[in-house]
């Protein structure tokens, strides 16, 4: 197993690669926004795109198409990963999944509460629009978090790596539920009924054991078009489609894993950087240092840097005590990983775009908070882990997380402190 994992360790398979590319895309977005090409770049993002397919018509801009269409593919990939982890990964064992799941709950509740406290304290007149951003610091960016943790190489125990992965996956599920419940517009019942019928048909295909992928892909596309008219974020079509994709074929192969592997590189090296390029940059013209101290900026940053580790460590520790189950690492090691889980980036920017659709003047503050908070969380987590982890040199700092995850699952070291 080890040899095959290492043999595929090309640069594009390394866990650090998506993070580096996201950083490059973010830097390029800032450069474009603040260069002589800034006006042309912003005009391009606002370019009209009309979709007309078989009687279906919709009006988009380039940036909205990135948020609604490309991110639907991202959520399809995330949904496939969630389903696989629940069926065959660490979440298949409820007792083993309890600690990272509770940690994820704490990592969503504490940042949200801290954001609200900061926003209300700094803006006592209580602008309700500011409070709509409560969920922005609740999200974790899996690709960035895993990439940052991998910089420490084999100093990080496999169980601790797996804990971060399980935590981030549960966090993604929470973010999906939050988007569905709190950031949807007025619901159009007709398109919603059509969406429900398409999803039911896809689940029926699974039930009658249709194992080919192409019917599910066609169904996913149809579901996206239907959901785009519902008032619910059409990105959720990706998650629903993932639920319908079958896990196993009679020959032992997995349509779900095949599709997940097919999407991994396009999502991590294509869709996520394009999203960052479109939404991460801020035009600093007219902005002042006061923007750094805006209630939205400080609320998001405080949630990511302080709320995330506080909530994750507290609820994980409490769950361990209640279930009489050892935590996956020492408290300080868990705190370091929990700080790295404060890297919100892609998911936080996405939630931020949904939170303030009618207040574009707040977009810059959302980006300041997400980027600043994520950066501080990454640096703080790395510094803490560097000081508390064993000092031995990593044999191979580019060992892919998939290999570490396989070893951790086989040995059952999610609960192992070593």
KOLDODREN-177243 format. One line per field, with one value per residue (C-alpha): chain; residue number from 1; x, y, z. Coordinates in nm, 2 decimals. Each point is the difference from the previous one (the first is absolute). Layout:
chain	[A/...] $
resi	[NUM/...] $
east	[X/...] $
north	[Y/...] $
up	[Z/...] $
This chain:
chain	[A/A/A/A/A/A/A/A/A/A/A/A/A/A/A/A/A/A/A/A/A/A/A/A/A/A/A/A/A/A/A/A/A/A/A/A/A/A/A/A/A/A/A/A/A/A/A/A/A/A/A/A/A/A/A/A/A/A/A/A/A/A/A/A/A/A/A/A/A/A/A/A/A/A/A/A/A/A/A/A/A/A/A/A/A/A/A/A/A/A/A/A/A/A/A/A/A/A/A/A/A/A/A/A/A/A/A/A/A/A/A/A/A/A/A/A/A/A/A/A/A/A/A/A/A/A/A/A/A/A/A/A/A/A/A/A/A/A/A/A/A/A/A/A/A/A/A/A/A/A/A/A/A/A/A/A/A/A/A/A/A/A/A/A/A/A/A/A/A/A/A/A/A/A/A/A/A/A/A/A/A/A/A/A/A/A/A/A/A/A/A/A/A/A/A/A/A/A/A/A/A/A/A/A/A/A/A/A/A/A/A/A/A/A/A/A/A/A/A/A/A/A/A/A/A/A/A/A/A/A/A/A/A/A/A/A/A/A/A/A/A/A/A/A/A/A/A/A/A/A/A/A/A/A/A/A/A/A/A/A/A/A/A/A/A/A/A/A/A/A/A/A/A/A/A/A/A/A/A/A/A/A/A/A/A/A/A/A/A/A/A/A/A/A/A/A/A/A/A/A/A/A/A/A/A/A/A/A/A/A/A/A/A/A/A/A/A/A/A/A/A/A/A/A/A/A/A/A/A/A/A/A/A/A/A/A/A/A/A/A/A/A/A/A/A/A/A/A/A/A/A/A/A/A/A/A/A/A/A/A/A/A/A/A/A/A/A/A/A/A/A/A/A/A/A/A/A/A/A/A/A/A/A/A/A/A/A/A/A/A/A/A/A/A/A/A/A/A/A/A/A/A/A/A/A/A/A/A/A/A/A/A/A/A/A/A/A/A] $
resi	[1/2/3/4/5/6/7/8/9/10/11/12/13/14/15/16/17/18/19/20/21/22/23/24/25/26/27/28/29/30/31/32/33/34/35/36/37/38/39/40/41/42/43/44/45/46/47/48/49/50/51/52/53/54/55/56/57/58/59/60/61/62/63/64/65/66/67/68/69/70/71/72/73/74/75/76/77/78/79/80/81/82/83/84/85/86/87/88/89/90/91/92/93/94/95/96/97/98/99/100/101/102/103/104/105/106/107/108/109/110/111/112/113/114/115/116/117/118/119/120/121/122/123/124/125/126/127/128/129/130/131/132/133/134/135/136/137/138/139/140/141/142/143/144/145/146/147/148/149/150/151/152/153/154/155/156/157/158/159/160/161/162/163/164/165/166/167/168/169/170/171/172/173/174/175/176/177/178/179/180/181/182/183/184/185/186/187/188/189/190/191/192/193/194/195/196/197/198/199/200/201/202/203/204/205/206/207/208/209/210/211/212/213/214/215/216/217/218/219/220/221/222/223/224/225/226/227/228/229/230/231/232/233/234/235/236/237/238/239/240/241/242/243/244/245/246/247/248/249/250/251/252/253/254/255/256/257/258/259/260/261/262/263/264/265/266/267/268/269/270/271/272/273/274/275/276/277/278/279/280/281/282/283/284/285/286/287/288/289/290/291/292/293/294/295/296/297/298/299/300/301/302/303/304/305/306/307/308/309/310/311/312/313/314/315/316/317/318/319/320/321/322/323/324/325/326/327/328/329/330/331/332/333/334/335/336/337/338/339/340/341/342/343/344/345/346/347/348/349/350/351/352/353/354/355/356/357/358/359/360/361/362/363/364/365/366/367/368/369/370/371/372/373/374/375/376/377/378/379/380/381/382/383/384/385/386/387/388/389/390/391/392/393/394/395/396/397/398/399/400/401/402/403/404/405/406/407/408/409/410/411/412/413/414/415/416/417/418] $
east	[0.00/0.27/0.19/-0.31/-0.07/0.35/0.02/-0.28/0.15/0.04/0.00/-0.37/-0.09/0.18/-0.22/0.19/-0.06/-0.37/0.10/0.28/-0.22/-0.27/0.25/0.13/-0.36/-0.08/0.32/-0.09/-0.35/0.14/0.25/-0.27/-0.24/0.26/0.19/-0.06/-0.21/-0.23/-0.29/0.01/0.02/-0.30/-0.19/0.08/-0.14/-0.32/-0.04/-0.34/-0.05/-0.34/-0.07/-0.27/-0.03/-0.31/-0.23/0.18/0.13/0.20/0.21/0.34/0.31/0.34/0.06/-0.35/0.05/0.33/-0.18/-0.31/0.13/0.36/-0.05/-0.28/0.26/0.21/-0.29/-0.05/0.36/-0.05/-0.32/0.16/0.28/-0.26/-0.20/0.32/0.12/-0.34/-0.01/0.36/0.20/0.03/-0.36/-0.13/0.07/-0.22/0.21/0.32/-0.17/-0.15/0.32/0.07/-0.38/-0.04/0.32/-0.15/-0.32/0.21/0.20/-0.32/-0.18/0.29/0.11/-0.37/-0.05/0.32/-0.08/-0.34/0.16/0.26/-0.24/-0.25/0.27/0.16/-0.33/-0.24/-0.28/-0.04/0.00/-0.17/0.19/0.33/-0.14/-0.08/0.37/-0.01/0.08/0.30/0.26/-0.16/0.14/0.33/0.18/0.11/0.26/0.17/-0.01/0.14/0.26/0.12/0.01/0.20/0.28/0.10/0.05/0.01/0.03/-0.38/-0.14/-0.23/-0.28/0.02/0.00/-0.31/-0.16/0.04/-0.14/-0.30/-0.05/0.01/-0.24/-0.25/0.05/-0.08/-0.32/-0.09/0.08/-0.23/-0.29/0.06/-0.01/-0.32/-0.18/0.12/0.12/-0.27/-0.23/-0.37/-0.09/-0.18/-0.21/-0.04/0.38/0.05/-0.25/0.18/0.33/-0.15/-0.13/0.34/0.18/-0.26/0.07/0.37/-0.05/-0.22/0.28/0.22/-0.27/-0.05/0.38/0.09/0.38/0.11/0.10/-0.14/-0.37/0.09/0.21/-0.29/-0.23/0.24/0.00/-0.38/-0.03/0.23/-0.21/-0.32/0.15/0.13/-0.37/-0.10/0.16/0.22/0.37/0.04/0.34/-0.20/-0.09/0.36/-0.05/-0.34/0.15/0.28/-0.25/-0.14/0.32/0.04/0.29/0.06/-0.03/-0.05/0.37/0.11/0.08/-0.13/-0.18/0.01/0.38/0.05/-0.19/0.17/0.35/-0.10/-0.11/0.28/0.26/-0.25/-0.15/0.31/0.22/-0.26/-0.34/0.13/0.28/-0.25/-0.24/0.28/0.10/-0.35/-0.09/0.31/0.15/-0.09/0.03/0.18/-0.07/-0.20/0.06/0.17/0.14/-0.34/-0.12/0.22/-0.19/-0.35/-0.24/-0.04/0.38/0.08/-0.30/0.12/0.36/-0.08/-0.22/0.26/0.30/-0.15/-0.35/0.11/0.27/-0.20/-0.32/0.18/0.22/-0.27/-0.27/0.25/0.13/-0.35/-0.11/0.31/-0.09/-0.37/0.07/0.31/0.20/0.35/0.06/0.21/0.29/0.12/-0.20/0.27/0.03/-0.37/0.00/0.26/-0.21/-0.31/0.17/0.09/-0.37/-0.06/0.12/-0.34/0.09/-0.20/-0.30/0.00/0.02/-0.29/-0.22/0.10/-0.12/-0.34/-0.02/0.01/-0.15/-0.16/0.29/0.30/0.17/0.06/0.18/0.34/-0.04/-0.10/0.31/0.22/-0.14/0.02/0.35/0.15/-0.16/0.09/0.36/0.03/-0.16/0.24/0.31/-0.12/-0.08/0.34/0.19/-0.18/0.03/0.37/0.06/-0.20/0.05/0.30/0.31/0.11/0.05/-0.27/0.12/-0.21/-0.17/-0.21/-0.17/-0.36/-0.27/-0.19/0.28/0.00/-0.38/0.02/0.26/-0.19/-0.33/0.17/0.17/-0.30/0.22/-0.27/0.00/0.38/0.20/0.33] $
north	[0.00/0.24/-0.04/0.07/0.31/0.14/-0.10/0.24/0.28/0.24/0.37/0.03/-0.27/0.16/0.14/0.33/0.06/0.12/0.24/0.15/0.04/0.16/0.24/0.09/0.05/0.22/0.21/0.03/0.11/0.28/0.09/0.02/0.20/0.26/0.02/0.20/-0.30/0.03/0.17/-0.25/-0.30/0.13/0.06/-0.35/-0.15/0.20/-0.11/-0.13/-0.36/-0.12/-0.37/-0.14/-0.38/-0.19/0.28/0.07/0.35/0.18/0.32/-0.01/0.20/-0.17/0.02/-0.13/-0.29/-0.08/0.01/-0.20/-0.24/-0.07/-0.02/-0.25/-0.23/0.07/-0.09/-0.32/-0.09/0.08/-0.19/-0.31/0.02/0.04/-0.31/-0.21/0.10/-0.09/-0.34/-0.12/0.27/0.11/0.11/-0.35/-0.06/0.23/-0.02/0.08/0.28/0.16/0.20/0.17/0.05/0.17/0.19/0.13/0.10/0.20/0.14/0.14/0.12/0.19/0.20/0.09/0.11/0.20/0.17/0.11/0.13/0.20/0.14/0.10/0.15/0.20/0.09/0.05/0.15/-0.36/0.01/-0.33/-0.03/-0.03/-0.29/-0.19/-0.08/-0.22/-0.32/0.13/-0.10/-0.34/-0.16/-0.19/-0.02/-0.37/0.05/0.29/-0.16/-0.33/0.18/0.21/-0.31/-0.19/0.26/-0.17/-0.33/-0.32/0.18/0.00/-0.34/-0.18/0.02/0.37/0.04/-0.22/0.21/0.32/-0.17/-0.14/0.33/0.20/-0.25/0.04/0.38/-0.01/-0.19/0.27/0.27/-0.16/-0.02/0.36/0.11/-0.19/0.12/0.36/0.13/-0.09/0.26/-0.02/-0.35/-0.06/-0.31/-0.11/-0.03/-0.15/-0.27/-0.07/-0.02/-0.24/-0.22/-0.01/-0.08/-0.28/-0.14/0.00/-0.18/-0.25/-0.07/-0.08/-0.23/-0.20/-0.03/0.22/0.00/0.20/0.36/0.18/-0.01/0.16/0.27/0.08/0.00/0.23/0.25/0.00/0.04/0.30/0.17/-0.07/0.12/0.32/0.11/-0.10/0.28/-0.26/0.02/-0.23/-0.11/-0.24/-0.19/-0.14/-0.13/-0.16/-0.16/-0.15/-0.17/-0.18/-0.13/-0.37/-0.11/-0.35/-0.20/-0.38/-0.04/0.18/0.32/0.34/0.25/0.25/-0.03/0.00/0.33/0.15/-0.08/0.14/0.33/0.04/0.17/0.21/0.12/0.06/0.13/0.16/0.10/0.11/0.23/0.14/0.08/0.16/0.20/0.13/0.08/0.02/0.33/0.34/0.33/0.20/0.34/0.21/-0.25/0.11/-0.16/0.05/-0.30/-0.23/0.10/-0.02/-0.22/-0.25/-0.03/-0.04/-0.23/-0.24/0.01/-0.05/-0.30/-0.17/0.07/-0.03/-0.16/-0.29/-0.15/0.09/-0.18/-0.30/-0.07/0.06/-0.22/-0.28/-0.01/-0.01/-0.27/-0.20/0.03/-0.09/-0.29/-0.11/0.01/0.13/0.30/-0.05/0.20/0.22/0.32/0.22/-0.21/0.01/0.38/0.03/-0.21/0.19/0.33/-0.13/-0.09/0.37/0.04/0.08/0.14/-0.16/-0.10/0.31/0.22/-0.19/0.04/0.37/0.04/-0.15/0.20/0.35/-0.02/0.34/0.18/-0.01/0.27/-0.28/-0.23/0.15/-0.03/-0.37/-0.06/0.19/-0.21/-0.34/0.05/0.17/-0.25/-0.30/0.12/0.05/-0.33/-0.18/0.17/-0.05/-0.37/-0.07/0.18/-0.19/-0.34/0.06/0.06/-0.30/-0.28/-0.24/0.16/-0.30/0.08/-0.11/-0.28/0.13/0.34/-0.05/-0.32/0.03/0.03/-0.29/-0.23/0.13/-0.04/-0.36/-0.09/0.18/-0.18/-0.34/0.04/0.17/0.29/0.26/-0.04/-0.05/0.28/-0.12] $
up	[0.00/0.09/-0.32/-0.21/0.20/-0.03/-0.37/-0.08/0.20/-0.30/0.08/-0.08/0.25/0.29/0.28/-0.01/-0.37/0.02/0.27/-0.19/-0.31/0.20/0.15/-0.35/-0.13/0.30/-0.06/-0.37/0.09/0.22/-0.27/-0.27/0.22/0.08/-0.33/-0.31/-0.12/0.30/-0.18/-0.28/0.24/0.20/-0.32/-0.11/0.32/-0.05/-0.36/-0.08/-0.08/-0.12/0.01/-0.24/0.00/-0.12/0.10/0.33/0.02/0.27/0.03/0.18/0.03/-0.03/0.38/0.08/-0.24/0.19/0.33/-0.11/-0.27/0.07/0.37/-0.06/-0.13/0.30/0.23/-0.21/0.08/0.37/0.01/-0.15/0.26/0.28/-0.12/-0.03/0.35/0.15/-0.17/0.01/0.17/0.36/0.02/-0.05/0.37/0.20/0.31/-0.19/-0.19/0.32/0.09/-0.33/-0.06/0.34/-0.07/-0.33/0.19/0.24/-0.29/-0.15/0.31/0.17/-0.31/-0.07/0.36/0.01/-0.34/0.14/0.32/-0.18/-0.26/0.27/0.22/-0.27/-0.16/0.29/-0.21/-0.12/-0.38/-0.08/-0.33/0.19/0.20/-0.32/-0.02/0.31/-0.19/-0.20/0.26/0.06/-0.31/-0.05/-0.33/-0.03/-0.28/0.18/0.35/-0.12/-0.21/0.29/0.24/-0.26/0.02/0.33/-0.18/0.20/0.33/0.01/0.12/-0.24/0.25/0.03/-0.38/-0.02/0.28/-0.20/-0.31/0.18/0.18/-0.33/-0.17/0.28/-0.02/-0.37/0.07/0.26/-0.26/-0.25/0.24/0.10/-0.36/-0.06/0.31/0.05/-0.34/-0.24/-0.15/-0.06/-0.09/-0.34/0.06/-0.36/-0.08/0.35/-0.08/-0.33/0.19/0.24/-0.28/-0.17/0.32/0.07/-0.35/0.07/0.33/-0.18/-0.25/0.30/0.15/-0.32/-0.02/-0.30/0.04/-0.31/0.09/-0.31/0.11/0.33/-0.17/-0.23/0.31/0.18/-0.28/-0.03/0.38/-0.01/-0.27/0.21/0.33/-0.16/-0.02/0.35/0.21/0.17/-0.08/-0.31/0.14/0.22/-0.31/0.02/0.35/-0.09/-0.31/0.20/0.23/-0.30/-0.14/0.08/0.22/-0.14/-0.32/-0.01/-0.10/0.31/-0.17/0.12/-0.23/0.29/0.04/-0.37/-0.03/0.31/-0.14/-0.34/0.16/0.25/-0.22/-0.20/0.32/0.21/-0.28/-0.22/0.15/0.34/-0.14/-0.25/0.29/0.19/-0.30/-0.05/0.36/0.23/-0.13/0.14/-0.18/0.26/-0.17/0.24/0.29/0.31/0.31/0.16/-0.21/0.20/0.31/-0.15/0.21/-0.28/-0.05/0.37/0.06/-0.27/0.10/0.37/-0.09/-0.21/0.23/0.34/-0.04/-0.21/0.24/0.31/-0.12/-0.16/0.30/0.26/-0.16/-0.10/0.36/0.14/-0.24/0.10/0.37/-0.05/-0.23/0.21/-0.32/-0.03/-0.22/-0.31/0.13/0.29/0.07/-0.15/-0.31/-0.05/0.06/-0.28/-0.24/0.11/-0.09/-0.34/-0.04/0.03/-0.36/-0.15/-0.34/-0.28/0.21/0.20/-0.31/-0.15/0.31/0.01/-0.36/0.10/0.32/-0.15/-0.35/0.02/0.18/-0.24/0.22/0.26/-0.24/0.06/0.38/-0.04/-0.20/0.24/0.29/-0.18/-0.14/0.31/0.24/-0.21/-0.02/0.37/0.07/-0.23/0.15/0.35/-0.05/-0.17/0.28/0.27/-0.16/-0.08/0.38/0.13/-0.26/0.01/-0.15/-0.21/-0.37/-0.25/-0.22/-0.29/0.05/-0.31/0.12/-0.13/0.26/-0.17/0.10/0.36/0.01/-0.12/0.26/0.28/-0.09/-0.02/0.34/0.15/0.13/-0.01/0.38/0.03/0.16/-0.13] $
